[in-house]
Amino acid sequence: MFQKILIANRGEIALRIQRACREMGIPTVAVHSTADAEAMHVRLADESVCIGPPPARDSYLNIASILSAAAITGADAIHPGYGFLSENAEFADMVEAHGLTFIGPSADHIRMMGDKIAAKTAMASLGVPLVPGSDGELASLEEARRVAGRIGYPVLIKAAAGGGGRGMKVAKDADGLEDAWRLARTEAAAAFGNDAVYLEKYLDRPRHIELQILADGHGSVVHFGERDCSLQRRHQKLVEEAGSPALDAAARDALGATATAALRQLGYRNAGTLEFLWQDGQFAFIEMNTRLQVEHPVTEMVCGIDLVKEQIRVAAGAELGYGQDEVRFSGHAIECRVTAEDPETFAPSAGRVTAFHAPGGLGVRVDSALYAGASVPPWYDSMVAKLIVHAPTREEAIARLRRALAEFAVVGIKTTLPLHERIAAHPEFAAGDYTIHWLERLVTAG
């Protein structure tokens, strides 16, 4: 097992990894920018190293500084969390080249799945169904027109190197295709330094379903069920459920069998999440995230498995030690991402938290690095907390969620807690009757 783990991240995910390490008896090193000197993940680590000024490019994305911090503290492994460098193949390569262990998949698999076209090509070759679209990168607008004419409108132009909704534009008809093509490429080049795009059929009422997997690199691959991540605004997830109110056990088992077989053939190692669109009883692969997900707690709550500990064990060379038939699902879990934003305009709300009260009670979990007096800096992602509830049934989980939201208090900054209360109280949410477009309409309606 590792002697010391450096956590190349900040905030609640750094704290989450620290907790797993502490229970495993592994000392941790926190890295931080000057803006995060008083952050909770720094206060609770065994050691901490300042790696630069506030901008992420000069601190949390500064590979040389992070590797230097590992060297001077004697860390023998690095956990990247999510975001920042977690899906940076160059970083994974450099960690290994310096004699350290990267707690995640191989750089080759990160590289493959980071290119959306390569990922789709690989999955299609392994029998995983795809959304109808182009066979790869579109060479020209004329090719886009030919593909769109073949599969029918509306279509979606997507960045090959993209994510988070950037470089993604819808063309409802042939007249709108040129603008969608041009805007998607411009946005992709600005966001990712790569203007390559591809085309998919635009589905009008899909659900966003993802499958959590873990592979040990010794041939064992298991899944931990699906999460429904359909409640999104501008392609950013706000609420996640495990399992999906739209799927039954047969659909889950079929999806799991297909996905685990594919990753077994790939020789994948560590945690990963395959993302699908689901409509009319059909799944279609859209991408794979080669890291821990923000929404991993809902999976942990229904499976009773600590995914971070499993990541660390697998990275240290251990076998899983259990098969698919030993993974048990219990009850229902829901997660709300709480962000430091105005709940109506979504304008960022950085500042100092003057009071903080987290809800509690049976089946309630809050993952957050906030505390009274904590500063929320303007340089990083706006998510400041995750509220997760678990109960025997979905109906009970929703009741518990409403109660927990009513208890949750963050004073000094604006947060999206009021929006989550609106969602939790909505009868269509209670009925499980929503698609990836539902929340956008709710927000627009005001």
C-alpha positions as CSV (number, residue, x, y, z in Angstrom):
1,M,0.0,0.0,0.0
2,F,1.1,3.6,-0.5
3,Q,3.1,5.4,2.2
4,K,1.8,8.9,1.4
5,I,-0.7,10.3,-1.1
6,L,-0.6,13.8,-2.6
7,I,-4.1,15.1,-3.5
8,A,-3.9,17.3,-6.6
9,N,-7.1,19.1,-6.1
10,R,-9.0,21.4,-3.7
11,G,-12.3,21.8,-1.9
12,E,-14.8,19.1,-1.1
13,I,-13.2,16.4,-3.4
14,A,-9.8,16.9,-1.7
15,L,-11.5,16.5,1.6
16,R,-13.4,13.5,0.4
17,I,-10.1,11.8,-0.6
18,Q,-8.4,12.7,2.6
19,R,-11.2,11.0,4.6
20,A,-10.7,7.8,2.7
21,C,-6.9,7.9,3.2
22,R,-7.3,8.6,6.9
23,E,-9.5,5.5,7.3
24,M,-6.9,3.5,5.4
25,G,-4.1,4.9,7.6
26,I,-2.4,6.7,4.7
27,P,-0.9,10.2,5.4
28,T,-2.0,12.9,2.9
29,V,-0.4,16.0,1.3
30,A,-2.7,18.9,0.4
31,V,-1.6,21.4,-2.3
32,H,-3.1,24.8,-2.5
33,S,-3.0,28.2,-4.1
34,T,-2.5,31.3,-2.0
35,A,-6.3,31.9,-2.2
36,D,-6.9,28.6,-0.5
37,A,-4.4,28.9,2.4
38,E,-7.1,28.7,5.0
39,A,-9.2,26.1,3.1
40,M,-10.6,23.1,5.0
41,H,-8.7,20.6,2.9
42,V,-5.4,22.4,3.8
43,R,-6.3,22.5,7.5
44,L,-7.1,18.8,7.8
45,A,-4.2,17.4,5.7
46,D,-1.1,15.9,7.3
47,E,1.1,18.2,5.3
48,S,0.4,21.0,2.9
49,V,2.4,22.8,0.1
50,C,1.5,26.1,-1.5
51,I,1.9,25.6,-5.3
52,G,1.2,29.1,-6.7
53,P,-1.0,32.2,-6.9
54,P,-4.9,32.0,-7.3
55,P,-5.3,31.4,-11.0
56,A,-5.7,27.7,-11.7
57,R,-3.2,27.7,-14.5
58,D,-0.5,28.9,-12.0
59,S,-1.4,26.5,-9.2
60,Y,-3.8,23.5,-9.6
61,L,-2.9,23.1,-13.3
62,N,0.8,23.7,-12.7
63,I,2.2,20.2,-13.3
64,A,5.8,21.1,-12.4
65,S,4.7,22.6,-9.0
66,I,2.6,19.6,-8.2
67,L,5.3,17.1,-9.0
68,S,7.8,19.2,-6.9
69,A,5.4,19.1,-4.0
70,A,5.2,15.4,-4.2
71,A,9.0,15.1,-4.3
72,I,9.7,17.4,-1.3
73,T,7.1,15.6,0.8
74,G,8.0,12.1,-0.1
75,A,4.6,11.2,-1.6
76,D,4.6,8.0,-3.6
77,A,1.2,8.4,-5.3
78,I,-1.0,11.2,-6.6
79,H,-4.8,11.3,-6.6
80,P,-6.2,13.9,-9.1
81,G,-9.8,13.9,-7.9
82,Y,-12.0,15.3,-10.7
83,G,-11.6,18.4,-12.8
84,F,-8.2,20.1,-13.1
85,L,-5.7,17.5,-14.2
86,S,-7.8,14.4,-13.6
87,E,-8.2,13.6,-17.3
88,N,-4.9,15.0,-18.5
89,A,-2.9,12.2,-20.1
90,E,0.3,14.2,-20.1
91,F,0.0,14.6,-16.3
92,A,-0.6,10.9,-15.8
93,D,2.4,10.1,-17.9
94,M,4.6,12.5,-16.0
95,V,3.5,11.2,-12.6
96,E,4.5,7.7,-13.7
97,A,7.7,8.9,-15.3
98,H,8.7,10.4,-11.9
99,G,8.4,7.1,-10.2
100,L,5.0,7.9,-8.6
101,T,1.7,6.1,-9.0
102,F,-1.2,7.9,-10.7
103,I,-4.4,6.9,-9.0
104,G,-6.5,6.5,-12.0
105,P,-6.5,4.8,-15.4
106,S,-3.6,4.6,-17.8
107,A,-2.6,7.6,-19.8
108,D,-3.4,5.7,-23.0
109,H,-7.0,5.2,-21.9
110,I,-7.3,8.8,-20.7
111,R,-6.1,9.9,-24.1
112,M,-8.4,7.6,-26.0
113,M,-11.5,8.6,-24.1
114,G,-10.6,12.2,-24.0
115,D,-11.0,12.3,-27.8
116,K,-14.8,11.8,-28.2
117,I,-14.4,10.5,-31.7
118,A,-11.7,7.9,-30.7
119,A,-13.9,6.9,-27.7
120,K,-16.9,6.3,-29.9
121,T,-14.9,4.4,-32.5
122,A,-13.4,2.2,-29.8
123,M,-16.8,1.5,-28.1
124,A,-18.5,0.8,-31.4
125,S,-15.8,-1.8,-32.2
126,L,-16.6,-3.5,-28.9
127,G,-20.3,-3.7,-29.5
128,V,-21.5,-0.7,-27.5
129,P,-24.4,1.1,-29.3
130,L,-23.9,4.7,-30.4
131,V,-26.2,7.6,-31.3
132,P,-26.5,7.7,-35.2
133,G,-24.1,10.3,-36.7
134,S,-20.8,10.8,-38.5
135,D,-18.2,8.1,-38.5
136,G,-15.6,10.5,-37.1
137,E,-14.4,14.0,-37.4
138,L,-16.2,16.1,-40.0
139,A,-13.8,17.2,-42.8
140,S,-16.1,19.9,-44.1
141,L,-19.5,21.6,-44.0
142,E,-20.4,19.7,-47.1
143,E,-19.8,16.4,-45.2
144,A,-21.9,17.6,-42.3
145,R,-24.7,18.3,-44.7
146,R,-24.5,14.8,-46.2
147,V,-24.5,13.1,-42.8
148,A,-27.4,15.3,-41.6
149,G,-29.4,14.5,-44.7
150,R,-28.8,10.8,-44.2
151,I,-29.8,10.6,-40.5
152,G,-32.4,13.5,-40.5
153,Y,-32.7,16.7,-38.5
154,P,-32.4,18.0,-35.9
155,V,-28.7,17.3,-35.4
156,L,-26.0,18.1,-32.9
157,I,-22.5,19.4,-33.8
158,K,-20.1,18.5,-31.0
159,A,-16.5,19.2,-30.2
160,A,-14.3,16.1,-30.5
161,A,-12.1,17.3,-27.6
162,G,-15.0,18.8,-25.6
163,G,-17.0,18.4,-22.6
164,G,-19.4,20.3,-20.3
165,G,-21.5,21.5,-23.1
166,R,-18.8,23.7,-24.7
167,G,-18.4,23.3,-28.5
168,M,-22.0,21.9,-28.8
169,K,-24.6,23.4,-31.1
170,V,-28.0,22.2,-32.3
171,A,-29.1,22.6,-36.0
172,K,-32.9,22.2,-36.1
173,D,-32.9,22.1,-40.0
174,A,-30.7,22.5,-43.0
175,D,-30.9,26.3,-42.8
176,G,-29.3,26.3,-39.4
177,L,-26.5,23.8,-40.0
178,E,-23.9,26.3,-41.3
179,D,-24.3,28.5,-38.2
180,A,-24.1,25.5,-35.9
181,W,-21.0,24.2,-37.7
182,R,-19.2,27.5,-37.5
183,L,-20.1,28.3,-33.9
184,A,-19.3,24.8,-32.6
185,R,-15.8,24.9,-34.2
186,T,-15.1,28.5,-33.0
187,E,-16.1,27.6,-29.4
188,A,-14.2,24.3,-29.5
189,A,-11.0,26.0,-30.7
190,A,-11.3,28.6,-27.9
191,A,-12.1,26.1,-25.2
192,F,-9.9,23.2,-26.1
193,G,-7.4,24.4,-28.7
194,N,-8.9,22.0,-31.1
195,D,-11.7,22.8,-33.6
196,A,-12.4,19.2,-34.6
197,V,-16.2,18.5,-34.5
198,Y,-18.5,15.6,-35.3
199,L,-22.2,15.2,-35.8
200,E,-24.9,13.2,-34.0
201,K,-28.6,12.8,-34.2
202,Y,-30.3,15.2,-31.8
203,L,-32.6,13.3,-29.5
204,D,-35.7,15.3,-28.4
205,R,-36.6,13.6,-25.1
206,P,-33.7,11.5,-23.9
207,R,-32.5,10.7,-20.4
208,H,-28.9,11.0,-19.5
209,I,-27.9,7.7,-17.9
210,E,-24.4,6.8,-16.7
211,L,-22.9,3.6,-15.4
212,Q,-20.2,3.5,-12.7
213,I,-17.6,0.9,-13.3
214,L,-14.4,-0.3,-11.5
215,A,-11.7,-2.5,-13.1
216,D,-8.6,-3.9,-11.3
217,G,-6.3,-4.4,-14.3
218,H,-6.3,-8.2,-13.6
219,G,-9.3,-8.9,-15.7
220,S,-12.1,-8.2,-13.2
221,V,-14.6,-5.4,-14.1
222,V,-17.7,-4.7,-12.2
223,H,-20.4,-2.0,-12.4
224,F,-22.2,-0.4,-9.5
225,G,-25.4,0.4,-11.2
226,E,-26.7,3.4,-13.1
227,R,-27.2,7.1,-12.2
228,D,-29.8,9.3,-13.8
229,C,-28.2,12.7,-14.5
230,S,-30.9,14.1,-16.7
231,L,-31.6,17.2,-14.5
232,Q,-29.2,19.6,-16.3
233,R,-28.8,23.3,-17.1
234,R,-26.7,24.1,-20.1
235,H,-25.4,20.6,-20.1
236,Q,-24.2,20.9,-16.5
237,K,-25.7,18.4,-14.1
238,L,-27.5,19.7,-11.0
239,V,-29.3,16.7,-9.6
240,E,-28.4,13.0,-9.9
241,E,-30.2,9.8,-8.8
242,A,-29.2,6.2,-8.2
243,G,-30.9,4.3,-9.7
244,S,-32.9,5.9,-12.5
245,P,-36.7,6.1,-12.1
246,A,-36.9,5.2,-15.8
247,L,-35.1,1.9,-15.7
248,D,-35.8,-1.5,-14.4
249,A,-33.4,-4.2,-13.2
250,A,-33.4,-5.9,-16.6
251,A,-32.3,-2.7,-18.4
252,R,-29.6,-2.1,-15.8
253,D,-28.3,-5.6,-16.1
254,A,-28.2,-5.5,-19.9
255,L,-26.4,-2.2,-20.0
256,G,-24.0,-3.4,-17.3
257,A,-23.2,-6.6,-19.2
258,T,-22.4,-4.7,-22.4
259,A,-20.3,-2.0,-20.7
260,T,-18.2,-4.3,-18.5
261,A,-17.5,-6.7,-21.4
262,A,-16.2,-3.7,-23.5
263,L,-13.9,-2.4,-20.7
264,R,-12.6,-5.9,-20.0
265,Q,-11.6,-6.2,-23.7
266,L,-9.9,-2.7,-23.4
267,G,-7.9,-3.8,-20.4
268,Y,-9.1,-0.8,-18.5
269,R,-8.0,-0.2,-14.9
270,N,-9.4,1.9,-12.0
271,A,-12.7,3.8,-11.9
272,G,-14.6,5.1,-14.9
273,T,-18.1,6.2,-15.9
274,L,-19.7,5.4,-19.3
275,E,-22.4,7.9,-20.3
276,F,-25.4,7.1,-22.4
277,L,-28.5,8.7,-23.8
278,W,-31.6,6.6,-23.3
279,Q,-34.8,7.1,-25.3
280,D,-37.6,4.7,-26.3
281,G,-35.9,1.8,-24.5
282,Q,-32.6,2.2,-26.4
283,F,-29.2,3.1,-25.0
284,A,-26.6,5.0,-27.0
285,F,-23.0,5.7,-25.8
286,I,-21.9,9.3,-25.8
287,E,-18.7,9.5,-23.8
288,M,-16.6,8.0,-21.0
289,N,-15.1,9.9,-18.0
290,T,-11.8,8.3,-16.9
291,R,-12.0,9.6,-13.3
292,L,-14.1,9.8,-10.2
293,Q,-17.4,11.6,-10.8
294,V,-18.8,14.5,-8.8
295,E,-21.9,12.3,-8.3
296,H,-20.1,9.2,-7.0
297,P,-21.7,9.5,-3.5
298,V,-25.2,8.4,-4.8
299,T,-23.6,5.2,-6.0
300,E,-21.8,4.7,-2.7
301,M,-25.0,5.2,-0.8
302,V,-26.9,2.5,-2.7
303,C,-24.0,0.0,-2.9
304,G,-22.2,0.6,0.4
305,I,-18.9,0.7,-1.5
306,D,-16.3,3.4,-0.8
307,L,-15.2,4.1,-4.4
308,V,-12.2,6.3,-3.4
309,K,-10.8,3.5,-1.3
310,E,-11.4,1.1,-4.1
311,Q,-9.5,3.4,-6.5
312,I,-6.6,3.5,-4.1
313,R,-6.5,-0.3,-3.6
314,V,-6.6,-1.0,-7.4
315,A,-3.9,1.6,-8.1
316,A,-1.7,-0.2,-5.5
317,G,-2.1,-3.4,-7.5
318,A,-4.8,-5.2,-5.5
319,E,-7.5,-7.3,-7.1
320,L,-11.1,-6.4,-6.6
321,G,-11.8,-9.6,-4.7
322,Y,-15.5,-9.7,-5.6
323,G,-17.6,-10.3,-8.6
324,Q,-20.7,-8.7,-10.1
325,D,-23.0,-11.0,-8.3
326,E,-21.7,-9.7,-4.9
327,V,-22.6,-6.1,-5.7
328,R,-25.9,-5.4,-3.9
329,F,-28.2,-2.4,-4.5
330,S,-30.2,-1.1,-1.6
331,G,-32.7,1.8,-1.7
332,H,-32.6,5.0,-3.6
333,A,-30.2,8.0,-3.4
334,I,-30.4,11.6,-4.7
335,E,-27.7,14.2,-4.9
336,C,-28.0,18.0,-5.3
337,R,-25.0,20.0,-6.4
338,V,-25.1,23.3,-4.5
339,T,-23.2,26.1,-6.3
340,A,-22.2,29.6,-5.2
341,E,-24.5,31.2,-7.8
342,D,-27.6,33.3,-7.8
343,P,-30.5,30.8,-7.9
344,E,-32.4,32.8,-10.6
345,T,-29.7,34.6,-12.7
346,F,-26.9,32.0,-12.1
347,A,-24.4,34.9,-11.6
348,P,-21.4,33.8,-9.6
349,S,-21.4,34.7,-5.9
350,A,-17.9,34.6,-4.4
351,G,-17.3,35.9,-0.9
352,R,-17.0,35.0,2.7
353,V,-19.4,32.5,4.3
354,T,-20.6,34.1,7.6
355,A,-22.7,31.2,8.7
356,F,-23.0,27.5,7.7
357,H,-25.4,24.8,8.9
358,A,-25.4,21.4,7.2
359,P,-28.5,19.2,7.6
360,G,-28.2,15.9,9.3
361,G,-30.2,12.8,10.4
362,L,-30.6,9.3,9.1
363,G,-29.7,8.9,5.5
364,V,-28.3,12.5,5.0
365,R,-24.8,13.2,3.8
366,V,-23.2,16.5,3.0
367,D,-19.8,16.7,1.2
368,S,-18.5,20.2,1.5
369,A,-15.4,22.1,2.6
370,L,-17.4,25.1,3.7
371,Y,-17.4,26.4,7.3
372,A,-18.4,29.7,9.0
373,G,-15.7,32.1,8.0
374,A,-14.6,30.2,4.9
375,S,-13.8,32.2,1.7
376,V,-15.3,31.2,-1.6
377,P,-12.8,32.5,-4.2
378,P,-13.8,33.6,-7.7
379,W,-11.2,31.6,-9.6
380,Y,-12.5,28.1,-9.4
381,D,-15.6,26.0,-10.1
382,S,-18.7,27.3,-8.3
383,M,-19.8,24.1,-6.6
384,V,-19.4,24.4,-2.8
385,A,-21.4,21.5,-1.5
386,K,-23.2,18.3,-2.3
387,L,-26.3,17.2,-0.4
388,I,-26.9,13.4,-0.7
389,V,-29.9,11.6,0.8
390,H,-30.6,7.9,0.9
391,A,-33.8,6.0,1.8
392,P,-35.4,2.6,1.2
393,T,-37.6,4.0,-1.6
394,R,-37.5,6.9,-4.0
395,E,-40.6,8.5,-2.4
396,E,-39.0,8.4,1.0
397,A,-35.7,9.8,-0.5
398,I,-37.6,12.7,-1.9
399,A,-39.3,13.4,1.4
400,R,-35.9,13.3,3.1
401,L,-34.4,15.6,0.5
402,R,-37.1,18.2,1.0
403,R,-36.6,18.1,4.8
404,A,-32.8,18.3,4.4
405,L,-32.9,21.2,2.0
406,A,-35.2,23.1,4.4
407,E,-32.4,22.7,7.1
408,F,-29.5,23.6,4.9
409,A,-28.2,27.2,5.5
410,V,-25.4,29.0,3.8
411,V,-25.2,32.7,4.7
412,G,-22.9,35.4,3.2
413,I,-23.1,34.2,-0.4
414,K,-25.9,33.3,-2.7
415,T,-26.4,29.6,-3.5
416,T,-28.7,27.4,-5.6
417,L,-30.4,25.9,-2.6
418,P,-33.7,27.7,-3.4
419,L,-33.6,26.2,-6.9
420,H,-33.1,22.7,-5.5
421,E,-36.1,23.3,-3.2
422,R,-38.2,24.2,-6.3
423,I,-37.0,21.0,-8.1
424,A,-37.7,18.8,-5.1
425,A,-41.2,20.2,-4.7
426,H,-42.2,19.8,-8.3
427,P,-44.8,17.1,-9.0
428,E,-43.1,16.0,-12.3
429,F,-39.8,15.4,-10.4
430,A,-41.7,13.4,-7.8
431,A,-43.2,11.4,-10.6
432,G,-39.8,10.8,-12.2
433,D,-41.2,12.3,-15.4
434,Y,-38.3,14.3,-16.8
435,T,-35.7,14.4,-19.6
436,I,-32.5,16.3,-20.1
437,H,-34.6,19.3,-21.4
438,W,-36.9,19.5,-18.3
439,L,-34.8,21.6,-16.0
440,E,-34.0,24.1,-18.7
441,R,-37.7,24.7,-19.2
442,L,-38.3,25.0,-15.4
443,V,-35.5,27.6,-15.1
444,T,-36.7,29.6,-18.1
445,A,-40.3,29.6,-16.8
446,G,-39.0,31.3,-13.6
